[in-house]
Amino acid sequence: MSPNATVGPTSTAQRRRFGLLAALYVAQGVPFGFQATALPVLLRQAGLSLESIGLLGMLSLPWICKPLWAPLVDATDPLGLGQRRSWLLLMQGAQAATCALAATLDPATQTAALLGAVLAMNLFAATQDIATDGLAVDSLADGELGYGNSVQVVGYKIGMLTGGGLLVWLAGKAGWPALFSGMALIQGACALAVLRYRAASTTQAGAGRIGVRLVLRTLVRVLQARASRPLLVLCVSYKVGESMIDVLFKPLLVDSGIATATIGLWVGSVGMVAGALGSALGGWLYARLGATEALRVTLWLRALPLVLIAVCAAVGVDEARLIVCTTLEHAAGGALTTTMFATMMASVDRRIGASHYTLLAAIEVAGKAPGPLVAGFVAQRIGYAPVMAVGVLLALLPLLLISALRRPPAGGAGAVDSGAFNSGASNSPA
């Protein structure tokens, strides 16, 4: 994908298609926004230790493991409504039911059950993401991929804003059950949008046409290709330091006496707006500079607010410092995420688009998982500031990988087993 190949929706059909994609990515961002912002606050108020809060990163395991069942989502139609619509409706219904169940739980006395519900939310959201990415790959033309990436990142951030900001603010006013009820209503509304959607064509791309075995073999070849290694390493490493700092920032605010409503407003709401604006900046930088230079610029931009947060951990946090750190961190993080996702999209082979992009996205999530786990245990023993200082250094290390990145070939198919596609792939899911 050329970074300059970006167009907006110009017809009614296009606007409906982009609108549906936006709604789906919003719905997928709500559970993660809750986990990233609201859940640490909720559990800290319930008396859990930093060690326990650090373990929350394990709840993202379904996002790491989703390549294992991505070909199944590509190849099956459980409701007979079309591969994408069937899986989307199933997962949205499951998420709505799980959120409704979570609304009945007491975080202080039923912590394990609540965490199990959040894990289930992540499982359903991760599976929905496979189908959503598949829908995007199926329906977006080459010239629409840039705009589609903007819809993905901004829509997801709006979902995070809702789950980690607006609903947290609501919880501060009406109690935590109201937050989960709101999440259930959002998933139900998105399911209605999917029910109304009719694809322009019944043809589906991906594993449904070429077979699961071929997809799996192709993904293995992608992992083994020498030219793919710098991007794969970058996917794993570029968020490690940021994730360590981010998981500790919310407990730091609670320990500093910042009110729940204030955290929800600035971290979950205003911060997410700043992140959406940063995402637009990242798209502009990618179009102007290309992947390599845009990644270099956004990695440096991201380092600045992380340094400020580490300093605040040492000298103290008040509301003014919270506002500055949150706004800058979300804006810079949004710019970096959009640039990184655009680079990932440019490397995807559209013939296996959902499964290929799912693999890259899972590797990206896997890179963020160990940081919070380590950070919580270490910070419990030596404090916030030293751990955050290490996080800043780890956030700068990916700059060493930028020069090794190569511009992907047209269509991103350089590492794919092209010959296998010409050898008579089976249409069977097996």
C-alpha positions in Angstrom: 0.0 0.0 0.0 1.3 3.4 -0.9 1.2 5.8 2.0 -0.3 8.4 -0.3 -3.2 6.2 -1.4 -5.8 7.6 0.9 -9.3 8.6 -0.1 -12.5 9.2 1.8 -15.9 7.8 1.3 -17.7 9.4 -1.7 -20.8 7.3 -2.2 -23.7 6.2 0.0 -22.4 2.6 -0.1 -18.9 3.7 0.9 -20.2 5.9 3.7 -22.2 3.0 5.1 -19.3 0.7 4.8 -16.9 3.0 6.6 -19.6 3.8 9.1 -20.0 0.1 10.0 -16.2 -0.3 10.3 -16.0 2.7 12.6 -18.8 1.3 14.8 -17.1 -2.1 15.0 -13.8 -0.7 16.0 -15.5 1.5 18.6 -17.2 -1.5 20.0 -13.9 -3.4 20.2 -12.2 -0.5 21.9 -14.7 -0.3 24.8 -13.5 -3.5 26.7 -9.8 -2.6 26.3 -10.5 1.0 27.5 -12.2 -0.4 30.5 -9.3 -2.8 31.2 -6.6 -0.2 30.7 -8.1 2.7 32.6 -11.1 1.7 34.7 -10.1 -1.8 36.0 -6.8 -0.7 37.7 -8.7 2.1 39.4 -11.6 -0.2 40.4 -9.2 -2.9 41.8 -7.0 -0.4 43.6 -10.0 1.0 45.3 -11.0 -2.5 46.3 -7.6 -2.9 48.1 -5.6 -5.0 45.6 -1.8 -4.7 45.6 0.4 -3.3 42.8 1.5 -6.9 42.2 -2.1 -8.0 41.5 -2.7 -5.0 39.3 0.4 -5.8 37.3 -1.1 -9.2 36.5 -3.9 -7.5 34.6 -1.7 -7.7 31.5 -2.4 -11.5 31.4 -6.0 -10.7 30.6 -4.9 -9.6 27.1 -3.9 -13.2 26.4 -6.7 -13.8 23.8 -5.4 -10.9 21.7 -2.0 -12.6 21.6 -3.4 -16.1 20.8 -6.0 -15.1 18.3 -3.9 -16.2 15.2 -4.6 -19.8 16.4 -8.3 -19.5 15.5 -8.2 -16.7 12.9 -8.3 -19.2 9.9 -11.4 -20.8 11.5 -13.1 -17.4 11.7 -12.1 -16.8 8.0 -13.4 -20.2 6.9 -16.7 -20.8 8.7 -20.2 -19.3 8.7 -21.8 -20.6 11.9 -25.1 -18.7 11.5 -25.4 -18.9 7.7 -25.4 -15.1 7.4 -22.0 -14.7 5.8 -18.6 -15.4 7.4 -18.1 -11.9 8.7 -21.7 -11.1 9.8 -22.1 -14.5 11.6 -19.0 -14.1 13.7 -19.6 -10.4 14.4 -23.1 -11.1 15.7 -22.0 -14.0 17.8 -19.2 -12.1 19.5 -21.3 -9.0 20.1 -24.0 -11.0 21.7 -21.5 -12.8 23.9 -19.9 -9.5 24.9 -23.2 -8.0 25.8 -24.2 -11.0 28.0 -20.8 -11.0 29.7 -21.0 -7.2 30.5 -24.5 -7.7 31.9 -23.1 -10.5 34.1 -20.2 -8.3 35.3 -22.7 -5.6 36.4 -24.0 -8.0 39.1 -20.5 -8.7 40.6 -18.9 -7.0 43.6 -15.3 -6.2 42.8 -14.2 -6.4 46.5 -15.7 -9.8 47.2 -15.9 -11.4 43.7 -12.6 -10.2 42.3 -11.8 -13.6 40.6 -15.2 -13.7 38.9 -14.9 -10.2 37.7 -11.4 -10.9 36.2 -12.8 -14.0 34.6 -15.5 -11.9 33.0 -13.0 -9.4 31.7 -10.9 -12.3 30.3 -14.1 -13.5 28.5 -14.7 -9.9 27.1 -11.2 -9.9 25.7 -11.7 -13.3 24.1 -14.9 -12.2 22.4 -13.5 -8.8 21.4 -10.3 -10.4 20.0 -12.4 -12.9 17.9 -14.6 -10.0 16.7 -11.5 -8.2 15.7 -10.5 -11.0 13.4 -13.9 -10.8 11.6 -13.7 -7.0 11.5 -10.2 -6.9 10.0 -11.4 -9.5 7.5 -14.4 -7.3 6.6 -12.0 -4.4 6.1 -9.7 -6.4 3.9 -12.6 -7.8 1.8 -14.3 -4.5 1.3 -11.6 -1.8 1.1 -10.0 -1.0 -2.3 -6.3 -0.3 -2.5 -6.8 3.4 -2.5 -9.1 3.2 0.6 -6.6 1.4 2.9 -5.1 4.6 4.3 -8.5 5.9 5.2 -9.5 2.5 6.6 -6.5 2.6 8.9 -7.6 6.0 10.2 -11.0 4.6 10.8 -9.5 1.7 12.7 -7.2 3.6 15.0 -9.6 6.6 15.7 -12.6 4.3 16.1 -10.7 2.1 18.5 -9.6 5.1 20.5 -13.2 6.4 20.7 -14.1 3.0 22.1 -11.3 3.3 24.6 -12.5 6.8 25.5 -15.9 5.4 26.1 -14.9 2.4 28.1 -12.1 4.1 30.0 -13.4 7.6 30.3 -17.0 8.4 29.9 -18.2 5.2 31.5 -15.7 5.6 34.4 -17.1 9.1 34.9 -20.6 7.5 34.9 -19.4 4.9 37.4 -18.2 7.7 39.7 -21.7 9.2 39.7 -24.0 6.1 39.5 -21.7 3.2 40.6 -19.7 0.5 38.7 -22.8 -1.6 37.6 -23.8 1.4 35.4 -20.5 1.1 33.6 -21.0 -2.5 32.7 -24.6 -1.9 31.7 -23.4 0.8 29.3 -20.9 -1.5 27.8 -23.6 -4.1 27.2 -25.8 -1.5 25.5 -23.0 -0.4 23.2 -22.4 -4.0 22.0 -26.1 -4.5 21.4 -26.4 -1.3 19.3 -23.4 -2.4 17.2 -25.0 -5.8 16.6 -28.1 -4.0 15.2 -25.8 -2.2 12.8 -24.3 -5.5 11.6 -27.8 -7.0 11.1 -28.6 -4.1 8.8 -25.4 -4.5 6.8 -25.5 -6.2 3.4 -22.2 -6.7 1.6 -22.1 -5.6 -2.0 -20.7 -9.0 -3.0 -21.1 -12.4 -1.6 -17.5 -13.3 -2.5 -15.3 -13.6 0.6 -11.6 -13.3 0.5 -9.2 -15.2 2.8 -9.1 -18.7 4.2 -12.7 -19.5 3.0 -11.4 -19.6 -0.5 -7.9 -21.0 -0.2 -8.1 -23.4 2.8 -6.9 -23.2 6.4 -3.9 -25.4 5.8 -2.5 -23.1 3.1 -3.1 -20.1 5.3 -1.2 -21.6 8.2 1.7 -22.7 5.9 1.9 -19.2 4.4 1.9 -17.6 7.8 4.8 -19.8 8.9 6.7 -18.7 5.8 6.0 -15.1 6.6 7.6 -15.6 10.1 10.6 -17.3 8.6 11.3 -14.8 5.8 14.5 -12.8 6.5 13.0 -9.6 5.2 10.1 -9.8 7.7 12.3 -10.0 10.8 12.9 -6.3 11.4 9.2 -5.5 11.3 8.4 -8.5 13.5 10.9 -7.4 16.1 9.7 -3.8 16.0 6.1 -5.1 16.5 7.2 -6.9 19.6 9.4 -4.2 21.1 8.0 -0.7 20.3 5.4 -0.6 23.1 7.3 -2.5 25.9 8.5 0.6 27.8 5.2 2.5 27.3 3.2 -0.4 28.6 5.3 -0.6 31.8 4.8 3.1 32.5 1.1 3.1 31.5 0.1 0.3 33.9 1.7 2.1 36.8 0.4 5.6 36.0 -3.2 5.0 37.1 -2.3 3.4 40.4 0.2 6.3 40.9 -2.7 8.8 40.4 -4.9 6.9 43.0 -2.0 6.8 45.5 -1.4 10.5 44.9 -5.0 11.3 45.9 -6.4 12.1 42.5 -10.2 11.7 42.5 -11.8 8.9 40.3 -13.9 11.4 38.4 -10.8 13.4 37.6 -8.9 10.3 36.4 -11.8 9.3 34.2 -12.1 12.8 32.7 -8.5 13.5 31.9 -6.9 10.1 31.4 -9.9 8.3 29.9 -11.7 11.1 28.1 -9.6 14.2 27.2 -6.6 11.9 26.8 -8.4 9.7 24.3 -9.4 12.8 22.3 -5.7 13.8 22.3 -4.9 10.3 21.1 -7.4 10.6 18.2 -5.8 13.9 17.1 -2.4 12.3 17.4 -3.6 9.4 15.2 -4.5 11.9 12.5 -1.0 13.4 12.9 0.5 9.9 12.5 -1.4 9.4 9.3 -0.2 12.7 7.9 3.4 12.0 8.9 3.2 8.6 7.2 1.8 10.1 4.0 4.5 12.8 4.0 7.6 11.0 5.2 7.0 7.3 4.5 7.2 4.5 7.1 10.8 4.7 8.1 11.0 8.4 8.9 7.5 8.6 10.3 8.3 5.8 12.7 11.5 7.6 13.7 9.8 10.9 14.4 6.9 9.4 16.3 9.1 7.2 18.5 11.0 10.4 19.6 7.7 12.2 20.1 6.4 9.4 22.3 9.6 9.5 24.5 8.9 13.0 25.7 5.7 12.4 27.7 7.1 9.2 29.1 10.1 11.1 30.5 7.6 13.6 32.1 5.6 10.8 33.7 8.8 9.3 35.1 9.8 12.7 36.6 6.3 13.0 38.1 6.7 9.6 39.8 9.8 11.0 41.5 8.6 14.5 42.5 4.8 14.0 42.8 1.6 14.4 40.7 -1.0 17.1 40.9 -3.9 17.8 38.6 -1.9 20.2 36.4 0.9 17.7 35.8 -1.7 15.0 35.2 -3.3 17.1 32.4 0.1 17.8 30.7 1.4 14.2 30.9 -1.9 12.6 29.8 -2.5 14.9 26.9 1.0 14.6 25.5 1.3 10.9 26.1 -2.0 10.0 24.4 -1.2 12.3 21.4 2.2 11.0 20.9 1.1 7.4 21.4 -1.7 7.8 18.9 0.7 9.1 16.3 3.1 6.2 16.8 0.3 3.6 16.8 -1.2 4.9 13.5 2.2 5.0 11.9 3.0 1.5 13.0 -0.4 0.1 12.0 0.0 1.7 8.5 3.4 0.0 8.2 1.8 -3.3 9.2 -1.0 -2.9 6.7 1.4 -2.2 3.9 3.0 -5.6 4.5 -0.2 -7.7 4.5 -1.0 -10.0 1.6 -4.6 -9.4 0.7 -5.2 -13.0 -0.3 -4.9 -13.9 3.4 -5.5 -10.4 4.7 -7.5 -11.2 7.9 -5.2 -14.0 9.1 -2.0 -12.2 8.1 -2.9 -8.9 9.7 -4.2 -10.8 12.8 -0.8 -12.4 13.1 1.0 -9.0 13.0 -1.5 -7.5 15.4 -1.1 -10.4 17.9 2.6 -10.1 17.8 2.2 -6.4 18.5 -0.1 -7.2 21.5 2.3 -9.8 22.8 5.1 -7.3 23.0 3.0 -5.2 25.4 2.1 -8.1 27.7 5.3 -8.7 29.7 5.9 -5.0 30.6 3.0 -4.6 33.0 3.6 -8.0 34.6 7.2 -7.1 35.4 6.5 -3.5 36.3 3.9 -4.3 39.0 6.1 -6.8 40.9 9.2 -4.5 40.7 7.4 -1.3 41.6 5.8 -3.0 44.7 9.4 -3.4 46.0 11.4 -0.4 44.8 8.8 2.2 43.9 7.3 3.8 40.8 10.1 6.1 39.7 13.0 3.6 39.0 10.6 1.3 37.0 9.4 4.2 34.9 13.0 5.2 34.2 13.7 1.8 32.8 10.5 2.1 30.8 11.8 5.2 29.1 15.0 3.5 28.1 13.1 0.5 26.7 10.9 2.9 24.7 13.9 4.4 23.0 15.5 1.1 22.0 13.2 0.5 19.0 14.9 3.5 17.3 17.8 1.1 16.6 15.6 -1.1 14.4 14.3 1.7 12.1 17.2 1.6 9.7 16.7 -2.1 9.1 13.2 -1.7 7.9 12.7 -2.2 4.2 9.8 -0.9 2.1 7.5 -3.8 1.5 6.9 -4.9 -2.1 3.6 -3.9 -3.8 0.7 -5.9 -2.3 2.9 -6.9 0.6 3.3 -10.4 -0.8 7.1 -10.7 -0.8 7.2 -13.2 2.0 4.1 -15.2 0.9 4.1 -18.6 -0.7 2.9 -17.4 -4.1 3.5 -20.7 -5.8 1.2 -22.5 -3.4 -1.7 -20.3 -4.5 -1.2 -21.4 -8.0 -1.1 -25.1 -7.2 -4.8 -25.7 -6.7 -5.8 -24.7 -3.2 -8.8 -26.4 -1.7 -11.9 -24.5 -0.8 -12.4 -26.8 2.2 -11.7 -25.3 5.6 -9.7 -28.4 6.4 
